[in-house]
Amino acid sequence: MSQSTAAAAGIAKPDGRRRWLIIALLFVATTVNYIDRTMLGLLAPSLGKELNWSENDYGTIVTAFQAAYALGFLLMGWLIDRFGPKIGYAIAITVWTVGHVAHGFASTVAGFMAARVVLGVGEAGHFPAVARSSSEWFPQKERALAIGWVNSGTTIGVILTAPTLALFMNYLGLGWRETFIWSGLFGMILLVLWWKLYSNPRESGTVSEAELAWIEHDPPEKVDQVPWRRLITMREAWAFAVAKFLTDPVWFLMLFWLPKYFSSTYNVDLKVVLLPMIIMYLLSDVGSVMGGWVSSRLIQRGRTPNFARKATLLMSGCMVLPLLFVSGLQNMWLAVLLIGIALAGHQSFSSNLLSLPPDMFPKRAVGSAIGLGGFAGGIGGMIMAKSTGLVLEATNGNYTLIFMACTVTYFLAVAAIHLLSPGLKRVEL
């Protein structure tokens, strides 16, 4: 059945579940991606003492990752649009695994910066691949929910990082260098799974006619690739990019600085005392899936994608406001709860934000649009990483100003999206 026929016929949701297998594979990929990304953050307190890092040294290492991550988005977004997610993401997995293993051979700040650069370039391919794959495998009314499930893998990866370290360092008795090296096996296994299991729906040979009709029942589109010179002139692309610039730094702050925050504020090592991390990041998982479900449900009930996405983005921004009350709390568990709610708000926001490029752009332009937004988010992350280190040194470790800034960015992001794309309409090419 053709796409136009399916759309005209009002296709009902089928029983087929092949598309959800692809989401499960991307969920696993997200988990591995974030284990590799987070490992240094959990080891930072002990490595800082062993290698004599200052707060500014660690901020510089994080900034190197952010710079490479930002530039990598431009490269990987183009690569995935040019060669498709199967080949493009396979290249990304290979590059980030090499970067992850390279941490095991680093001894200086410069050495860790180099390893983080390679890791950042490779990991930048992840979310362009997620958005492009979801646009190939899901219709608009299911896409935010699918991305929400994949996005929840970010927090599962963060939660599993500490047990992974415990497995290699405590149970197997390896040092931190050998841990970085041997945990590279996760990336190698992921690469094999991706290459064997991923294809587009029509080429897979495993999708029923009913499920294929459901996947393709959105109105047909032109699939010509959009050149960069055209993309960067589009207000819709900048709506996404500005929102990423404003909100991605909050997630990077939590990812790279929360272990140090709990170590300095409550004298708790999150790679040893796991419960605070588990609570915070499980709450963020709930937010990721909930945010995707809310906007998908609103669309299924007849609301426009414009209303559904923006209403959910505003709701998500409100959930980040508890960060205002965290700094100075003596009760660690209350801080865990408030940070967990804020993380849930961020992940809800992120699930819907990642749904915007597939809403607005043809499939062959989704990776590049995500790449532009990821580049902007990486630049914002660089600014956050460096400024966080400087603010903490200037205020003797006080996070109040940093948390206050985090709560404002989501509302600025929604305002920017609405000004640059008032109707979230599809780009006419």
N, C-alpha and C positions, 0 to 999 in steps of 0.2 A: 504494500500500500504506500503510495507517495505521501509526502508531507502535506501537500495541499488537500488531498483526499481525506487524510486522517483528520486534519483540522476542521474540514467541513463537516465530517461525520460526528464530531464530538466524542472522541475516543474515551472510553472508560478505562480506569486504572487496571492494568492486567495483573495476573497472578505471578508473572515472571519476576525473578529476583536477580538476574545476572548483573544489573546495574548496581545493586547493593554489594555484590562481590567486589566490584571495582572500588566502591567506597571503603570497604573493609581493607583492601590492599593499600589505598591511600592513607587510611587511618594508621596502619602499621608503619608506612613510610614516614608519616608525621611523627610517630612515636620515636623511631630511630633517629630522625633528624634532630629532635629536641633532646634526646639523651646525649648525642654528640655535642650539641650546642651548650648544654647546661653543665657538663662535667667539670669544666674549668671553674665555673662559678662556685660549685660546692667545694672544690679543692682550694679555692683562692685563699681562705684564711690560713690554712696550713702551709701552702706554697709561699704565701707572702712572708711568713716567718722564716721558712727555709731559705728562700732566695732574696730576702730583704727588700720586698716591694713596699713602696709607699702607697698611700691612697691614690696619688697622682700617677704612679707607675701603672697601677691596675686600671685606672681610668684610661690611660694611653693604650693599653692592650685591648680594652673593650672598644675604644675608638677605632683602632685598626680593623677590628672585625666589622664594625659598622660601616666603615668606608668601603671595604671590599664587598660587603653585603649590598650596599647601595649601588655600586658600579656593576656588580654581578647581576643585579636585577635587569639592567639594560641589556646586557649580553644574553642572559638566559631567557628573558622574555622573548627576544628576537629569535633565539635559537629554537625555542619550542614552537613558535609560530611558523618558522621556516621549515623545520623538519618533522614537526608533530611531537606530541607528548611522549611517544614510545622511545624515540631516539634521543630527543632533547633531555628528557628526565634521566635517561640512562647515563648520559654524559654528566649531568649534575650530580647524581649519586656517586659516580666514580671520583669526581673532583673533591667532593666534600669528605669522602672516606679517606682519601690521601691526606687531606688537611688534618683530619682528626688524628690519624696515626702519627703525623709529624709532631704533634705535641709531645709525644714520648721521647723525642730526640732533642727537645729544646732545653736550654739551660739559662738563657739570658732573657731580658725583656724583649730585645730585638728578635730572638729566636721564637718566642711565643707570639709576637706580633706577626711574624712570617707565617707561622702555622695557622693563626686566626684568619689571615688574609686568604689563604687557600680554602679554608673551611667556609669562610663567608661567601666567596665567589660561587662555590658549589651549592651551598644551602640556599642561595638566592633563587635557584631554579625550582624550589619546592612549590611555592604558592602559585607561580604562573602555571605550573603543571597541574595543580589541583583545580584551578579555575578553568583551564582549557579542557581538562578531562571531564569536569562536571558539565561543561557546556555541550560536550559531545554525548554524554550519557544520560542527561536529565533535562526534562522540560522546565520552563521557567517556574511553574508553580511548585515544583519539588526541589529546586536547586539550592535555595538557602538552607533547607533542612539537611540536604546532603552535605553541603559545605560545613554546616554546623557540627555534624558528626565527625567529619575529617578534622576540623579545627579543634575538637575536643582532644584529639591525639596529642596536641601540644602540651597539655597539662598532664596527660598520662605519661608522656615522655619525661617531664620534669619530675613527677612523682617517682618514676622508676629509676631515675638516675642514682639516687642514694642506694637503693638495693643493688643496683649494678656495681657500684663502687664497693659495697660490702661483699658481694660475690667474688669479685676479683682480688680485692685487697685483704679482706679478712678470711674468707673461706679458702681461697686458692693461695693466699699468702704472697700475692704479687705487690710490687711497689707501684707508685703512681705512673712511672714511665711504662712499665709492662702493661698496666691497665689500659692506658691509651692505645697501645699497640694491639693487644689482643681483642679489645672491644671493637676494633675495626672489622671484625668478622660479621658484626650485625649489618654493616653497610654492604659487605660482599654478598651476604645471603639475600638482602633486599634487592640488590641489582639483578640477581638470578630470577627471583620471583617476578619482578617487574617485567623483565624481558620475556618471560614465558607466558605470563597471564594477561598482559595488557594489549589491547588492540581497539580500534574504533568499533562501534556496534555492528555496522554492516559487514565488516571483515572478520568478526570474531567467529562466526559460524555456530554460536551457542545461544543466540538471542532468538526467542520465538517471534513470529510475525506480530502477535498482539503486543508484546513488550516493545518491539521495534517501532510499531505505530505510535505507542505512547511516548517513547523517547523523542520521536520526530514530529509530534503533533503541533508544535509551535509553528507559526507561519514560516514559510521557506525564506531563505536569505541568500544574498550573494556571498560567495565564500572567497572572493579575491583578497589577497593579503593587503593590508593597509601599510604603506610606507611610513617610516618614522617622520619624514618631513610633513606628512599629512596629519599624522596622529597628534603631534605636538601643537598643532594649531586648533585643536578641538577643545571647546569648553568642557565637554563631558569627561575628557581624559584628565583635565586639570582639576575637575571636581573631585575625582577619585584621588589624584595625587596629593592635593592639599590636605584632604582628610587623613591620608596615610602619614603625611609629614607631621601632623598635629598629634595623632593618637598612637602610632607605633612606638614612639619613645617611652610611653608609659609601660608597655609590656616589656620592653628591653630593660627598663629600670628594675621592674620586679624580678625579671629573670636573672640579671647579673648582680643586683645589689641586695636583694632580700636576705641571702645567706649572711652577708656582712652586717645587715641591719639587726638581725636576730642575734648574731654573735656579739655585737657591740652593745646592744640595748638590753638583752635578756641573758647574755652569756650562754646561749644555746647554739650548739653546732647542728645544723639541719641535716648533715649527712649521718649524724648519729641519732639524734632525736627526730624521728620521722613524722610523728603525729601532727605537729603544726603544719608541715608541708602538705601532708595528705589532705587535711581538712581544707586548707586554702585552695589547693588546686582541684580537689573534687568539686568544691563550690563553683570554681570557674568552669569546669566541665558542664555542670548543670546550666550555667549561663550560656555556654556555647550552643548547646542543643536547643535550649529554650528559645533563644533569640532566633535561630533558624526556623523553629517550629512556629513561632508567633507570626512572623512575616509570611511564611508559606501558607499558614492557616488563613490569614487575612485575605490573601490573594484567592485562595480556594473559595472563600465566602463572598467573593465578588468585588472586594476592594481593589483599587488600582495598585500596581507595583509601586508607584510613586508614594501613595499614602502608606502602604504596608511597610516599605523599607524605612521611610523617614520617621514614622511613628515609633517603630521598633528601635531605631537609632536614638531617638530622644529618650525613650524609656531606659535604654542601656546606659546613656550618659548619666541619668539620675542615680543609677545604681553605683556609680563610682564616687558619689559625694561622701560616703562614709570615710574615705581617706582623710578628710579634713580633721577627723577626731582621733586619728591614730597616734600621731606624734605626741610623746609625753605620757602615754598610758603606762601605768605600772602593772596592770593586769595583762599578762602576755596572751591569755586565751581570748580576751575581748579584742585585742589587736588582731589576733588570728582571724576571728570572725569578721571584723570590719574589712580587713584586707581581702579576705575570701569573697565577700560580697562585691567589693570593688573589682576584683579579678573576674568575677562572673559578669559584671557589667561590661568590662572590656571585651571579653570573649563573645558576648552577645553582640556587641557593636561590631567586632571584627567579622563574625559570620555574615552579617548583613552587608558590611562594606565590601567584602570579597564577592558578594553576589551582584554588585552594581555593574562591573565591566561586562559579564555575560548578558545582563539585562540590556545594556546600551550599545554593545559592539558586536559585529559579526564574529563567528568563531575564530577565523584566521587572524583577528586583531586582538583577541582577549589576552593572549600571553604578553604581547607588547604593551597593552594598557596596564596590565598588572605589573609589568616590569617598570614602567614609568612611575607608578604609584609606589612600588617597592623601593625604587631609587630615592624618591622623596622621603619615604619612611626611614630609610637608612641614613640619609643626611640628618633628619631630625634625631635619630638615635645617636649619631655622632655628637651632635650638639648637647644632647642630654647626658651622654656618658662623660664628656669632658667637663661640662658645667657641674655635674653632680660631684665629681671628684674635687673640683675647686671650691664648691659651696661647702662640702663637708669639711674640708681643711680650714676654711675661713670661719665656720661656725662650730668647730670642735665636735663634729659628728651629728649636728642637729638636722633632722629631715623635714622640719615643718614647712619651709619654703618650697621644698621639692614636692611634697605631697599636695600643697595648695595649688601649685602650677598644674599638677596632673588632673585635678578635678575640672579645670576650666576648659581644657583642650577639646573635650567631646562636644560641647555646645558650640564652640567655634567651628568645629568640623562640620556639624550639621548645617550651620548657617552658610558655610562655604559651599557645601553641596547644593543647598537650595538656591543660592544666588547664581551659581554657575550652571546648574541644570534644574530649573524649576519644575519640570515635568518628568525627569528621568526618561525622556523619550529616546527611542533607538536612533542611532546616528544614520543619517541618509547619505549613502555614498553613490 
